[in-house]
Each structure stands twice: as C-alpha cells, then as structure tokens.
Amino acid sequence: MGNFFTSTQIYNNEKLGKDEFIENFCSKMSEEGYVPCDDDDSEIAYILRFADNCNWVTITSEAYEQGNALSHKDTGRIAKMLGTTCVNTVVIDSDCAILELYDKNGKKADTFTIGRADDYFGDDIPQPSEKIWKSFLSKDSSWEQFTKICSSDEVFVEDGISKLAQIIGMDSCNITFSAENADEMDTSCVFLDFKSARSFITMSCNGKTMETQPKKLTLNAAFKSVYGEFLEPYGFKLLKSKYPYFVRIIDDDIIQMISITKEKSLMNKDDEGFSICIGVSLMSLPLTDFDKTPMSVGNRHIGDLMSLYHNYSLSFDVDKYAVKQFSFFYKKGDNGGMLSAMNESQQKLMPFVLVFFEETKNLEYIYKLVYSVLFGLQKDVVVLAQKVDEFLAYRGKVFPEELKNIVTTLENNPFMCPLAEKKKAEAIEKNNSFIQWFVERKVGGAEYDNYIKQANEKKNENTEILKSYGLI
C-alpha cells in the first residue's frame, strides 16, 4: 500500500521544438518572477523530459514527493502559466492510479482512475470525460480503447498507464518518469534552476546609483562551505556531481561518503531543515549514484545518520558520543539561521562520524561491523578479508537457534502452522545455498578466481567514474 510515484505531463499545444519549448518555459517563469540561475542559487528546480514527437513534455522536481500537494499545485500553476493542458498522474498503489487534468486556466477539469479503484472509491469511482479526452486520442485510437484500459486490472498499474499514454500521444516511458530516474547524460532530460527576481536594493557608489540583489544562500552551498572546511583536512574531497558528496578513498579499497538531505518540519511550516547522510562501501562494488540524492530509492551504501547510529548502538557503546539530535531546522530564507544550524550539526555529529570512519578504514575493521551495522557489505567483506571459515563457523552456531525461532513462530500461528515443515525446509535450503556461495568463493574455491577478477574489473571501472567526478 502507499504512493509509488507522481508524474506530470504538459501538452505541447503550440507544437514547439525542444529548444523553443525551453525558451518559452523560462520566459513564462520570468513573467512570474523567477529567473534562470545556477543550481547553487536555485530556489525552484525542475527536470523536463522530452519525447521525439514532443506532443507532451514531462516535468518533475526533486521537491515533489509521491503524490504530494506541491506536485498538484504546480500542475495547475504550470497549465495556467503556459496556457495549456497538464495532466498529473499519481500511482496510489501498485494496481491503482489517479489521473487529473488541469485546463489552460489552471483549473482541475477532469479526474479518473486506472486499475482497481474500488478499494479506494467504493462504487463512486470517477470516470473520464469523453468530451475532454477524445480530442487527445491519436489517429489510430478509439474511445473504446481508452475506457477499456482505464478499467483494466493489470498486476502493475504502470502497465496500464503506459498503454494509455500510447493512445493519447504521450510517451509510455515518460509517463512513468520521476526525478530519481533523471540522468544528466540523458539528452532528453533538461535540468532547469530558477531563483526569485526579488525587489532590488538601491545603492550609491561613487555618485552612481546601482541596483543589487540580495544573495540567497542555498542549503547545498551552506553544506559545502561548513563541511568542506571541516572535512578537507581529513582527506575528504567534494565531488563534481549533481548533488553534494564529500568522499575519500582509503588504500584504494574503501569509500567513505558524507552528504545531506532535506527535511520537512512537522512542527512549523515556516521552517526548513536537513539531516546528514553517511556511507561506507568498497571500490569493488557498484558505486553510490552521486548524481542522485543520497536518499533516492535504490541508492547504495549510504543513508541517514540516525538509522546508522541506532544500528551501531545496538552492538556498541555510543553514549560517549552524546548524539541526541539528527535533524536541524531554521526559518525559511534565514541565511544566518541556516548557517547556524549547519555549524551546530557539524559540531554535534562529526565526533561520532569521525570515530565511525576510523572503525571502517580497513576490511578487518569493517568485518567486525557487518553483522549489525553494515549488513549490505557482509558477503563481499567476508570473502575479501578471507574470513570465510570464521564466518561459516559463526553461521553454524547461530543458525540452529534462528531455525528454532522460525519454526516456533509458525507453529504458534494457527494460520501458518500447516506450513511449518515446508517453511523449515525452505529455510534450511536457503541457508545451505548461502553457505555454498561462500564455500565456492573462499581461497581455493571454484569461484574464487572469477570473483577476484570481477572485483578488480569493477574497481577499475569505479576508478574511471570517480576520475570523472574529480576525486582521483
């Protein structure tokens, strides 16, 4: 259950080419008081994605959450700003989506669903307006096809959405596109940043009247400034990536990372906030995607500090670090407050972070943490640290108790009790397969040489990637 993604499509009613559309979009944003800028100065950031025919243009933003109010508000505002139709699609569950059409006046003109909507709307399921949607049908499509797709019962509603896109001239990939999928190497994607053209301050200089604009400090810029000054003496370097990551590599094997993610205040809507993200990985594993935010779905080996701290505290004494706060807030637009919060976070969090990084500076150290803190690195660290026999001895001791707990839990559940023997057999089979993986990759094992070869190939590949980010 729950939201999966939000997609917004702009109808290209003037049939503009890609460059013309971008120019027009920026011009209309300027009329609304926002001018293009660099990402460090950005107050509003959009990602546009174009299809070959450009009948519809996708727009999204890192600021959008799944189905959140900002996306809906923007859809109506952009429709009115460009004098066209916009469609907002929200997947509210794996098998249900809601589509809302906004007209050129920015008003919601139609709402309908795709998939199994009865769980959410009962018998009052909104139906599409033939009068509105028929004008968007492609040449070889019919209204019957449209309505059939809307009532279809796909396992994954994205399949139905993609089919619908094809018959109304949208791109089937773009309609399921979200900010976390954006790639700066993708030429169909355009990243646009805007800042407010706020009222100018009049100044006098050598008898001449000048107009200047107050500089808005962005969260990323504050993070780079405060944490850069602190971390650089420890060997961390700021990557030339889309999002700010400070990274250092130890002995060509271990990658340590620090980044930042935005937070929303639940107490005061006028507050903005952030938390710090940290991560540890190996050069022989797939890299964290440094062109996505650290909390993007699927991003590897990095996460919010609060989760790591609590995992760490389950096995180690962390009271001496006295970390009591993980989120930091300040008033919107308050540069001084932002810097103060950033400095406070550095002073409170870095004592723990630096100690943690000291304890992950080689494979032997990481091996001690993999069971409880860095589970995602477990298998590779065990093999690379040549700890297979020790690890398998450990598994031999703990698995019988794990299996006993599984069986007891099943037998105590009247619905699951008949499946207890089957689930027990499956658990044993899974554990045997798990053990065999390690046996084959220990020194002298059948897969050891191939594993080391692949690890070295990935390390070389990652080295080239990190060179492109200016780290090496």
Secondary structure, 3 states (H helix, E strand, C coil): CCCCEEEEEEECCCCCCHHHHHHHHHHHHHHCCEEECCHHHCCEEEEEEECCCCCEEEEECCCCCCCCHHHHHHHHHHHHHHCCCEEEEEEEECCEEEEEEECCCCCEEEEEEEECCHHHHCCCCCCCCHHHHHHHCCCCCCHHHHHHHHCCCCCCHHHHHHHHHHHCCCCCCHHHCCHHHCCCCCCCEEEEEEEECCCCEEEEECCEEEEECCCCCCHHHHHHHHHHHHHHHHCCEECCCCCCCEEEEECCCEEEEEEEEEEECCCCCCEEEEEEEEEEEECCCCCCCCCCCCCCCCCCCEEEHHHHHHHHHCCCCCHHHCCCCCEEEEECCCHHHHHHHHHHHHHHHHHHHHHHHHCCCCHHHHHHHCCCCCHHHHHHHHHHCCCHHHHHHHHHHHHHHHHHHHHHHHHCCCCCHHHHHHHHHHHHHHHHHHHHHHHHHCCCCCCHHHHHHHHHHHHHHHHHHHHHCCCC
